[in-house]
Each structure stands twice: as structure tokens, then as C-alpha cells.
Amino acid sequence: MDTNHLKQQAAEYAARFIEPGMVVGLGAGSTAILAVRHIGYLLKTGALRDILGIPCSTQTEAEARALGIPLTTLENHPIIDVTIDGADEVDPQLELIKGGGGALTREKIVAQATRREIIVVDESKLVPALGTTWDVPVEVVPFGYGSQQRYLESLGASVKLRPGDGQPYRTDQGNFILDCDFGPIDDPAALGERLKQRTGIVEHGLFIGLAADVISAGAGGIQHQTRKSP
């Protein structure tokens, strides 16, 4: 079974949690966009109705508009009922690395405004510790970004400026991304706090305490994990 088929399975399973009247966060990335397309299909066929979407990226917004998904904003609807998004890594505590597609800041804004954040992945994204297979994306202001790189290196990371089309990659906010290889991370929450203390760092791709559900698809079928209550 190929990875795209697994992602499709997870995306369609997650869409079951959307009900009429909901405000829905529309995630970014290869798996989340499959969920967006499935939501569009459900609306077109009448299997779903009366929802409003809030996209996590300009690319997702364009896709949603093309599919006829009604959209709104956080200014008009500050509370999101359900968000379906992807992740680059998921650890056993359901903590995440996100931002491989570059939309980490908007994704985190939407996640923090969401009552139920549902993450959809194929089973290859499940790891014993964050940082095992994926770098931590760190969005930085272009001005003085080299000083942020040196700061990140002082924390033990190997840092690369994400390339774009012949120049540094730019996020939807016009910022750069530094991809940081910390190796397996012992305490993601503590690292996230250190990253947020630095002026010039806009956001980081460690999503701590935000995922309510993780839906992963593998050769054995769908696995649905929910966050344990504290």
C-alpha cells in the first residue's frame, strides 16, 4: 500500500468528526490537503453542509476556494471547532514537529484557537522522540537572521537556511525558515520555551500540548490515538 493511499485513508477518517454548523481549520501540507479535498467532495455531494473553513496557508486557501468550501476568518470566528492538519513527526505523547511545508506560524495560530486539533499522518511519521528523522523548522525575521542561526547552534543544533527558488524560502509572512537538526529531543517543551525567548524568532515547529487526536494509517489499518487527560 503506497503512502498516498495511507494518507488518504487517514484524511477521510478524520473528516468524520466534522458536523454541520462547525467552523473547521483547514491544515497545510500533503496530508492535510487530502482532507481539504475530501471535505470539498462531501460538501459537493451533500454529505456535509453548513460549515465554514479557516485555512492555514495561502495555498490551502486557494485550494479551498477552488473546491467551493465557504471560508471565514479568526476575526469573525475566533473559536474553531475542529482542525484537521498533518505533521512531520508525532511522538508517543502526541507532541509534534510541524512546518515542513513552511506554514508553521499560521498552523499554530489556528491550532491554539481550536477546540479539537486532529492530526492525520501515515505511520512513517510516528517516532520514539521528536527530532529522530526531521529537523525543527524555526521561522525567523530576515533582519539579522544570522544571529538567530548562531543562537540555535549554541543550543546544539545543526542549522540550514531553507532554500527557495534561487533565494531563501519565504513564508506567507515573508520570513525565513532555519531548519534545525537537534537530533532526538529529550524535552521538547523546554526547548520550545528557549526558542520563544529569542527576539527575531517568530515561531518554531514544536507543537506541544496541541494535538487532541492523532489518526495514523498503516498496513494494519487506521490507528486513532487521543491525548490523555493530565
PASEBA-1860 file (N, C-alpha, C; in nm, 3 decimals):
! residues 230
1> MDTNHLKQ> 0.085/-0.119/0.000/0.000/0.000/0.000/0.089/0.124/0.000 ~ 0.069/0.218/-0.096/0.158/0.332/-0.104/0.121/0.439/-0.002 ~ 0.215/0.529/0.021/0.200/0.630/0.125/0.082/0.722/0.098 ~ 0.060/0.759/-0.028/-0.051/0.848/-0.060/-0.186/0.786/-0.026 ~ -0.197/0.655/-0.049/-0.321/0.587/-0.014/-0.341/0.586/0.137 ~ -0.234/0.566/0.213/-0.244/0.569/0.358/-0.287/0.707/0.407 ~ -0.228/0.811/0.349/-0.266/0.947/0.386/-0.413/0.973/0.356 ~ -0.460/0.923/0.242/-0.599/0.941/0.204/-0.692/0.874/0.305
9> QAAEYAAR> -0.655/0.755/0.348/-0.735/0.683/0.449/-0.746/0.766/0.578 ~ -0.633/0.816/0.625/-0.633/0.895/0.749/-0.716/1.021/0.733 ~ -0.702/1.088/0.619/-0.775/1.213/0.595/-0.926/1.190/0.593 ~ -0.969/1.084/0.527/-1.113/1.057/0.518/-1.169/1.016/0.654 ~ -1.091/0.943/0.731/-1.135/0.905/0.866/-1.154/1.030/0.952 ~ -1.060/1.123/0.946/-1.066/1.244/1.028/-1.187/1.330/0.993 ~ -1.224/1.331/0.865/-1.336/1.414/0.821/-1.469/1.370/0.883 ~ -1.474/1.250/0.938/-1.596/1.203/1.004/-1.632/1.286/1.126
17> FIEPGMVV> -1.535/1.355/1.182/-1.558/1.431/1.304/-1.613/1.571/1.277 ~ -1.630/1.606/1.151/-1.686/1.736/1.114/-1.838/1.723/1.108 ~ -1.907/1.817/1.174/-2.053/1.816/1.176/-2.108/1.947/1.121 ~ -2.232/1.946/1.071/-2.292/2.069/1.022/-2.289/2.179/1.128 ~ -2.262/2.302/1.082/-2.257/2.415/1.172/-2.121/2.444/1.231 ~ -2.023/2.359/1.202/-1.890/2.376/1.261/-1.805/2.477/1.184 ~ -1.714/2.541/1.258/-1.603/2.615/1.199/-1.484/2.519/1.198 ~ -1.422/2.502/1.081/-1.323/2.397/1.061/-1.190/2.457/1.018
25> GLGAGSTA> -1.083/2.425/1.090/-0.950/2.464/1.049/-0.900/2.373/0.938 ~ -0.852/2.433/0.829/-0.806/2.358/0.713/-0.654/2.363/0.710 ~ -0.590/2.250/0.736/-0.446/2.245/0.752/-0.370/2.259/0.622 ~ -0.238/2.265/0.638/-0.147/2.279/0.523/-0.062/2.153/0.512 ~ -0.010/2.129/0.393/0.077/2.014/0.373/0.008/1.903/0.295 ~ 0.085/1.801/0.260/0.038/1.699/0.165/-0.076/1.615/0.219 ~ -0.077/1.585/0.349/-0.185/1.504/0.405/-0.307/1.589/0.432 ~ -0.286/1.708/0.489/-0.399/1.795/0.520/-0.475/1.835/0.395
33> ILAVRHIG> -0.405/1.854/0.284/-0.473/1.895/0.162/-0.565/1.784/0.111 ~ -0.532/1.660/0.140/-0.622/1.550/0.105/-0.751/1.559/0.185 ~ -0.740/1.600/0.312/-0.860/1.620/0.393/-0.943/1.735/0.339 ~ -0.877/1.843/0.298/-0.948/1.958/0.240/-1.025/1.915/0.115 ~ -0.960/1.837/0.031/-1.028/1.791/-0.091/-1.145/1.699/-0.059 ~ -1.131/1.617/0.045/-1.241/1.528/0.082/-1.357/1.609/0.139 ~ -1.325/1.712/0.217/-1.431/1.800/0.268/-1.504/1.866/0.152 ~ -1.430/1.911/0.052/-1.493/1.969/-0.066/-1.586/1.871/-0.135
41> YLLKTGAL> -1.542/1.746/-0.144/-1.624/1.640/-0.205/-1.752/1.617/-0.124 ~ -1.739/1.614/0.009/-1.856/1.591/0.094/-1.956/1.705/0.081 ~ -1.907/1.828/0.070/-1.997/1.942/0.051/-2.065/1.935/-0.085 ~ -1.990/1.901/-0.187/-2.045/1.897/-0.323/-2.153/1.791/-0.336 ~ -2.135/1.678/-0.269/-2.231/1.568/-0.279/-2.346/1.580/-0.179 ~ -2.338/1.680/-0.090/-2.445/1.698/0.008/-2.430/1.614/0.133 ~ -2.321/1.539/0.143/-2.299/1.457/0.263/-2.258/1.542/0.383 ~ -2.219/1.667/0.356/-2.183/1.761/0.462/-2.236/1.898/0.419
49> RDILGIPC> -2.274/1.981/0.517/-2.328/2.112/0.484/-2.302/2.209/0.599 ~ -2.320/2.337/0.568/-2.320/2.443/0.669/-2.193/2.445/0.753 ~ -2.078/2.442/0.688/-1.953/2.461/0.761/-1.882/2.585/0.707 ~ -1.790/2.635/0.787/-1.702/2.744/0.745/-1.559/2.702/0.771 ~ -1.471/2.728/0.675/-1.332/2.688/0.688/-1.241/2.806/0.716 ~ -1.135/2.779/0.791/-1.029/2.877/0.813/-0.898/2.813/0.769 ~ -0.841/2.856/0.658/-0.721/2.792/0.603/-0.594/2.834/0.676 ~ -0.497/2.740/0.680/-0.371/2.763/0.750/-0.261/2.818/0.659
57> STQTEAEA> -0.289/2.832/0.531/-0.188/2.885/0.439/-0.258/2.944/0.318 ~ -0.185/3.027/0.244/-0.242/3.083/0.121/-0.268/2.972/0.019 ~ -0.184/2.870/0.017/-0.204/2.758/-0.076/-0.332/2.683/-0.042 ~ -0.354/2.657/0.088/-0.476/2.590/0.130/-0.598/2.676/0.099 ~ -0.586/2.806/0.119/-0.697/2.897/0.089/-0.736/2.888/-0.058 ~ -0.636/2.889/-0.147/-0.665/2.880/-0.291/-0.733/2.748/-0.325 ~ -0.685/2.640/-0.265/-0.745/2.507/-0.289/-0.889/2.504/-0.240 ~ -0.913/2.557/-0.119/-1.048/2.556/-0.062/-1.145/2.637/-0.147
65> RALGIPLT> -1.099/2.753/-0.194/-1.187/2.836/-0.279/-1.221/2.763/-0.408 ~ -1.122/2.696/-0.466/-1.146/2.622/-0.590/-1.246/2.508/-0.569 ~ -1.248/2.454/-0.449/-1.338/2.344/-0.417/-1.476/2.391/-0.371 ~ -1.493/2.522/-0.356/-1.621/2.575/-0.314/-1.647/2.566/-0.165 ~ -1.542/2.554/-0.084/-1.559/2.549/0.061/-1.576/2.693/0.112 ~ -1.686/2.722/0.180/-1.704/2.858/0.234/-1.597/2.889/0.339 ~ -1.540/3.009/0.333/-1.430/3.045/0.422/-1.469/3.162/0.512 ~ -1.400/3.168/0.625/-1.415/3.279/0.717/-1.279/3.312/0.775
73> TLENHPII> -1.277/3.398/0.876/-1.151/3.438/0.939/-1.160/3.421/1.090 ~ -1.045/3.425/1.156/-1.043/3.420/1.302/-1.101/3.547/1.363 ~ -1.095/3.656/1.290/-1.156/3.779/1.340/-1.308/3.764/1.351 ~ -1.368/3.695/1.255/-1.513/3.673/1.257/-1.554/3.552/1.339 ~ -1.467/3.453/1.346/-1.496/3.330/1.422/-1.370/3.291/1.500 ~ -1.351/3.348/1.618/-1.227/3.327/1.692/-1.211/3.188/1.753 ~ -1.319/3.113/1.759/-1.312/2.976/1.813/-1.339/2.878/1.699 ~ -1.244/2.786/1.679/-1.257/2.683/1.577/-1.299/2.553/1.644
81> DVTIDGAD> -1.397/2.485/1.588/-1.445/2.361/1.649/-1.347/2.246/1.629 ~ -1.308/2.224/1.505/-1.219/2.113/1.469/-1.120/2.162/1.364 ~ -0.994/2.125/1.382/-0.895/2.146/1.277/-0.837/2.011/1.236 ~ -0.823/1.989/1.107/-0.757/1.869/1.056/-0.629/1.915/0.989 ~ -0.516/1.865/1.041/-0.386/1.908/0.990/-0.293/1.787/0.990 ~ -0.179/1.804/0.927/-0.079/1.698/0.922/0.034/1.725/1.020 ~ 0.137/1.642/1.015/0.256/1.661/1.098/0.374/1.591/1.032 ~ 0.492/1.639/1.064/0.614/1.577/1.013/0.662/1.464/1.104
89> EVDPQLEL> 0.640/1.482/1.234/0.670/1.376/1.332/0.567/1.382/1.445 ~ 0.538/1.264/1.501/0.450/1.251/1.617/0.517/1.157/1.716 ~ 0.533/1.203/1.842/0.596/1.116/1.942/0.489/1.042/2.023 ~ 0.526/0.952/2.113/0.426/0.874/2.188/0.334/0.959/2.276 ~ 0.375/1.079/2.311/0.291/1.169/2.392/0.203/1.259/2.305 ~ 0.204/1.234/2.175/0.127/1.311/2.076/0.177/1.455/2.063 ~ 0.305/1.477/2.093/0.368/1.604/2.062/0.418/1.597/1.918 ~ 0.435/1.713/1.855/0.454/1.717/1.710/0.572/1.803/1.669
97> IKGGGGAL> 0.629/1.769/1.554/0.704/1.864/1.472/0.621/1.891/1.348 ~ 0.599/2.021/1.322/0.528/2.064/1.203/0.608/2.176/1.137 ~ 0.571/2.208/1.014/0.634/2.318/0.944/0.719/2.278/0.827 ~ 0.715/2.150/0.790/0.790/2.108/0.672/0.745/2.180/0.546 ~ 0.617/2.218/0.543/0.565/2.292/0.429/0.577/2.442/0.443 ~ 0.624/2.487/0.560/0.651/2.629/0.579/0.540/2.711/0.641 ~ 0.428/2.647/0.679/0.313/2.723/0.730/0.302/2.717/0.882 ~ 0.413/2.694/0.953/0.405/2.665/1.096/0.341/2.775/1.178
105> TREKIVAQ> 0.366/2.902/1.146/0.309/3.009/1.228/0.158/3.013/1.217 ~ 0.106/3.011/1.096/-0.039/3.011/1.079/-0.100/2.883/1.134 ~ -0.032/2.771/1.115/-0.084/2.644/1.168/-0.094/2.649/1.320 ~ 0.004/2.711/1.386/-0.001/2.716/1.533/-0.106/2.814/1.581 ~ -0.122/2.926/1.511/-0.230/3.020/1.546/-0.365/2.950/1.539 ~ -0.388/2.877/1.432/-0.514/2.804/1.416/-0.527/2.695/1.522 ~ -0.420/2.621/1.547/-0.425/2.514/1.647/-0.460/2.567/1.785 ~ -0.403/2.680/1.823/-0.429/2.736/1.954/-0.570/2.791/1.968
113> ATRREIIV> -0.636/2.819/1.856/-0.774/2.867/1.858/-0.875/2.754/1.843 ~ -0.827/2.629/1.841/-0.911/2.514/1.808/-0.947/2.433/1.932 ~ -1.074/2.396/1.940/-1.117/2.309/2.050/-1.060/2.167/2.036 ~ -1.055/2.118/1.912/-1.010/1.979/1.889/-0.921/1.975/1.766 ~ -0.791/1.961/1.791/-0.692/1.955/1.684/-0.669/1.808/1.648 ~ -0.705/1.770/1.526/-0.691/1.632/1.480/-0.577/1.627/1.379 ~ -0.479/1.543/1.407/-0.361/1.529/1.323/-0.372/1.400/1.243 ~ -0.349/1.410/1.112/-0.356/1.292/1.025/-0.219/1.267/0.962
121> VDESKLVP> -0.173/1.143/0.972/-0.041/1.106/0.921/-0.043/0.963/0.870 ~ 0.060/0.928/0.792/0.084/0.786/0.769/0.179/0.739/0.878 ~ 0.186/0.608/0.898/0.256/0.553/1.014/0.406/0.584/1.015 ~ 0.464/0.624/0.903/0.606/0.656/0.900/0.638/0.781/0.982 ~ 0.537/0.863/1.014/0.559/0.985/1.090/0.561/0.961/1.242 ~ 0.532/0.839/1.285/0.534/0.807/1.428/0.677/0.774/1.470 ~ 0.729/0.846/1.567/0.870/0.833/1.607/0.880/0.817/1.759 ~ 0.989/0.757/1.808/1.005/0.743/1.953/1.036/0.874/2.023
129> ALGTTWDV> 1.096/0.970/1.951/1.127/1.102/2.008/1.130/1.204/1.895 ~ 1.080/1.323/1.923/1.085/1.429/1.822/1.229/1.459/1.786 ~ 1.252/1.486/1.658/1.387/1.511/1.610/1.459/1.387/1.561 ~ 1.392/1.273/1.566/1.455/1.148/1.523/1.482/1.147/1.374 ~ 1.386/1.193/1.295/1.400/1.188/1.150/1.380/1.325/1.083 ~ 1.339/1.426/1.160/1.300/1.552/1.100/1.364/1.669/1.174 ~ 1.405/1.770/1.100/1.456/1.892/1.161/1.340/1.974/1.220 ~ 1.373/2.059/1.316/1.275/2.152/1.372/1.280/2.281/1.289
137> PVEVVPFG> 1.172/2.317/1.219/1.171/2.444/1.147/1.156/2.560/1.245 ~ 1.234/2.663/1.224/1.225/2.783/1.307/1.208/2.903/1.214 ~ 1.096/2.971/1.225/1.069/3.087/1.141/1.132/3.210/1.205 ~ 1.211/3.284/1.126/1.282/3.399/1.179/1.262/3.521/1.090 ~ 1.269/3.640/1.152/1.268/3.765/1.078/1.395/3.771/0.992 ~ 1.385/3.810/0.865/1.505/3.815/0.780/1.616/3.904/0.836 ~ 1.579/4.018/0.897/1.679/4.107/0.952/1.758/4.036/1.062 ~ 1.889/4.027/1.045/1.974/3.968/1.147/1.956/3.819/1.166
145> YGSQQRYL> 1.909/3.750/1.062/1.880/3.608/1.081/2.005/3.528/1.116 ~ 2.123/3.579/1.077/2.247/3.509/1.111/2.270/3.500/1.260 ~ 2.224/3.602/1.335/2.239/3.596/1.480/2.147/3.490/1.539 ~ 2.031/3.470/1.478/1.943/3.362/1.524/2.004/3.225/1.493 ~ 2.071/3.216/1.378/2.138/3.091/1.344/2.245/3.058/1.447 ~ 2.323/3.157/1.486/2.428/3.133/1.586/2.368/3.095/1.721 ~ 2.256/3.158/1.757/2.189/3.123/1.882/2.142/2.978/1.879 ~ 2.081/2.937/1.769/2.032/2.800/1.756/2.148/2.700/1.760
153> ESLGASVK> 2.258/2.736/1.700/2.376/2.650/1.705/2.429/2.639/1.848 ~ 2.416/2.747/1.925/2.461/2.742/2.065/2.375/2.648/2.148 ~ 2.254/2.619/2.100/2.166/2.524/2.169/2.190/2.380/2.123 ~ 2.285/2.363/2.031/2.323/2.229/1.989/2.271/2.186/1.854 ~ 2.212/2.279/1.779/2.153/2.242/1.650/2.253/2.260/1.536 ~ 2.239/2.176/1.436/2.300/2.199/1.306/2.194/2.271/1.223 ~ 2.226/2.390/1.172/2.125/2.481/1.116/2.149/2.505/0.968 ~ 2.039/2.500/0.891/2.044/2.531/0.748/1.933/2.631/0.715
161> LRPGDGQP> 1.968/2.732/0.638/1.868/2.825/0.586/1.791/2.754/0.474 ~ 1.659/2.749/0.486/1.579/2.678/0.386/1.585/2.751/0.252 ~ 1.622/2.680/0.146/1.631/2.745/0.015/1.495/2.755/-0.053 ~ 1.481/2.858/-0.136/1.362/2.872/-0.219/1.403/2.863/-0.365 ~ 1.338/2.941/-0.448/1.367/2.940/-0.591/1.481/3.037/-0.620 ~ 1.605/2.992/-0.597/1.721/3.074/-0.622/1.749/3.176/-0.514 ~ 1.672/3.174/-0.405/1.691/3.265/-0.294/1.631/3.198/-0.170 ~ 1.647/3.256/-0.052/1.589/3.192/0.066/1.437/3.176/0.054
169> YRTDQGNF> 1.387/3.064/0.106/1.243/3.040/0.110/1.177/3.148/0.196 ~ 1.061/3.194/0.152/0.984/3.293/0.227/0.850/3.231/0.271 ~ 0.814/3.251/0.397/0.684/3.206/0.445/0.575/3.300/0.397 ~ 0.450/3.267/0.428/0.338/3.356/0.393/0.353/3.493/0.460 ~ 0.429/3.500/0.570/0.453/3.626/0.639/0.579/3.697/0.587 ~ 0.647/3.637/0.489/0.766/3.698/0.433/0.893/3.670/0.512 ~ 0.889/3.574/0.602/1.004/3.542/0.685/1.085/3.426/0.628 ~ 1.205/3.404/0.686/1.290/3.291/0.652/1.260/3.174/0.746
177> ILDCDFGP> 1.303/3.055/0.704/1.298/2.938/0.792/1.438/2.880/0.805 ~ 1.478/2.858/0.930/1.601/2.787/0.961/1.562/2.646/1.005 ~ 1.609/2.546/0.930/1.582/2.406/0.965/1.692/2.357/1.057 ~ 1.653/2.312/1.178/1.747/2.286/1.287/1.747/2.139/1.326 ~ 1.860/2.075/1.306/1.877/1.935/1.344/1.933/1.930/1.485 ~ 1.845/1.902/1.582/1.885/1.886/1.722/1.913/1.740/1.757 ~ 1.883/1.648/1.662/1.883/1.507/1.698/1.761/1.479/1.785 ~ 1.748/1.356/1.839/1.635/1.325/1.927/1.631/1.422/2.046
185> IDDPAALG> 1.514/1.480/2.071/1.498/1.587/2.170/1.444/1.527/2.299 ~ 1.519/1.544/2.408/1.479/1.488/2.538/1.358/1.558/2.597 ~ 1.354/1.691/2.585/1.247/1.770/2.646/1.199/1.875/2.546 ~ 1.106/1.839/2.457/1.061/1.932/2.354/0.999/2.060/2.412 ~ 0.926/2.049/2.522/0.862/2.167/2.580/0.966/2.268/2.627 ~ 1.071/2.219/2.692/1.175/2.309/2.741/1.249/2.375/2.625 ~ 1.277/2.298/2.520/1.343/2.356/2.403/1.254/2.462/2.340 ~ 1.125/2.434/2.329/1.033/2.532/2.272/1.033/2.662/2.349
193> ERLKQRTG> 1.039/2.655/2.482/1.043/2.776/2.563/1.170/2.856/2.538 ~ 1.283/2.789/2.523/1.408/2.859/2.496/1.404/2.927/2.359 ~ 1.343/2.863/2.262/1.333/2.923/2.130/1.246/3.048/2.132 ~ 1.138/3.046/2.207/1.046/3.159/2.210/1.103/3.280/2.283 ~ 1.206/3.261/2.362/1.264/3.372/2.437/1.351/3.463/2.351 ~ 1.386/3.419/2.233/1.482/3.491/2.150/1.412/3.588/2.055 ~ 1.443/3.716/2.067/1.390/3.814/1.975/1.440/3.786/1.833 ~ 1.350/3.792/1.737/1.384/3.760/1.599/1.332/3.624/1.557
201> IVEHGLFI> 1.310/3.535/1.655/1.244/3.408/1.627/1.094/3.431/1.634 ~ 1.026/3.412/1.523/0.882/3.436/1.515/0.805/3.319/1.572 ~ 0.842/3.198/1.532/0.774/3.077/1.579/0.861/2.957/1.549 ~ 0.831/2.846/1.617/0.904/2.722/1.593/0.806/2.609/1.567 ~ 0.857/2.500/1.512/0.772/2.390/1.469/0.747/2.283/1.573 ~ 0.778/2.310/1.699/0.742/2.217/1.807/0.601/2.251/1.854 ~ 0.508/2.161/1.832/0.368/2.181/1.871/0.343/2.096/1.996 ~ 0.343/2.163/2.111/0.337/2.094/2.239/0.199/2.113/2.302
209> GLAADVIS> 0.136/2.002/2.337/0.007/2.007/2.406/-0.109/2.051/2.320 ~ -0.096/2.047/2.188/-0.200/2.099/2.099/-0.282/1.990/2.031 ~ -0.224/1.875/2.004/-0.297/1.769/1.934/-0.390/1.696/2.031 ~ -0.519/1.695/1.999/-0.615/1.617/2.079/-0.622/1.473/2.030 ~ -0.611/1.456/1.898/-0.620/1.324/1.836/-0.510/1.311/1.732 ~ -0.457/1.190/1.718/-0.368/1.157/1.607/-0.425/1.035/1.537 ~ -0.452/1.051/1.408/-0.503/0.942/1.326/-0.395/0.902/1.228 ~ -0.346/0.780/1.243/-0.239/0.732/1.155/-0.287/0.610/1.079
217> AGAGGIQH> -0.243/0.601/0.954/-0.281/0.488/0.870/-0.156/0.409/0.834 ~ -0.168/0.277/0.842/-0.058/0.190/0.807/-0.110/0.063/0.744 ~ -0.019/-0.030/0.723/-0.058/-0.156/0.660/-0.164/-0.230/0.741 ~ -0.165/-0.207/0.872/-0.262/-0.274/0.959/-0.393/-0.199/0.974 ~ -0.407/-0.086/0.903/-0.531/-0.010/0.911/-0.514/0.122/0.983 ~ -0.625/0.175/1.032/-0.628/0.306/1.098/-0.603/0.290/1.247 ~ -0.517/0.374/1.301/-0.495/0.381/1.445/-0.536/0.519/1.492 ~ -0.623/0.525/1.593/-0.672/0.652/1.645/-0.628/0.666/1.790
225> QTRKSP> -0.537/0.761/1.814/-0.487/0.789/1.949/-0.543/0.921/1.997 ~ -0.579/0.928/2.124/-0.628/1.053/2.183/-0.537/1.091/2.300 ~ -0.524/1.223/2.319/-0.438/1.272/2.427/-0.496/1.235/2.562 ~ -0.411/1.185/2.651/-0.454/1.150/2.785/-0.475/1.276/2.866 ~ -0.579/1.275/2.950/-0.606/1.391/3.036/-0.493/1.404/3.138 ~ -0.455/1.530/3.172/-0.347/1.549/3.268/-0.385/1.497/3.407
END
